[in-house]
């Protein structure tokens, strides 16, 4: 079973758990009149929506290279991560709108019972498991989407903590804490969305993936390489493309120079993980 298939299994499991969590929070929030719990429920619902986006993105990303996409389709998974950030920004707007409406209408009493606390503790326990599981598998399978989705779920845990604080405050006679907690949740959601968008855009805009000094050191360890420069790297963590230039003795036969280039490529693949392609340009030392 390849990594993409394993990622799909993780996403199906987390989708089921996120739907369970979302349903519990939304039902409890509407029943008890808690805008922060409803906001947290929508946040969890978008967790589930992001899983669906991930499943679609992974399905496309696992397609092999073809004539139109010689480097493969792996960046579609990164596009799916961008989809998560967009959902987070939409959730942020929805939560702020609900908090504003409650502030404008005046804070109404929130019904706080042991059932409400039980719902929040249960859903937090599920989210902690999901975040840990996705992050662990994301690093293991080098999946941008799973790592982004784990960050999304982590924001859900922080949001649930804010809801618990607001429920305690409401029980003590301070219902205004409920919309305030919703605003705090919105800020957390927006922050996570920004981080995911930045990380994904770095990949899509071909930001440097590896330190050029690290690659240069590997090149210079190959006998026959006089200089190494114009080192560039880009791509996803599990599909890094590198191109560089090496200088060799101008008196070498072309076959000898090419052999050095092959050794440089082999040294890079041995010394670094996630390498998809290495292009070595040979130049004569002047």
Secondary structure, DSSP 8 states (H G I E B T S, - for coil): --HHHHHHHHHHHHHHHHHHHHHHHHHHHHHHT-HHHHHHHHHHHHHHHHHHHHHHHHHHHTS---SS-TT-STHHHHHHHHHHHHHHHHHHHHHHHHHHHHHHH--------HHHHHHHHHHHHHHHHHHHHHHHHHHHHT-HHHHHHHHHHHHHHHHHHHHHHHHHHHHTT-THHHHHHHHHHHHHHHHHHHHHHHHHHHHHTT---S-HHHHHHHHHTSTT--EEEEEEEEEETTEEEEEEEEEE-TTS-HHHHHHHHHHHHHHHHHHSSSEEEEEEEEEE--
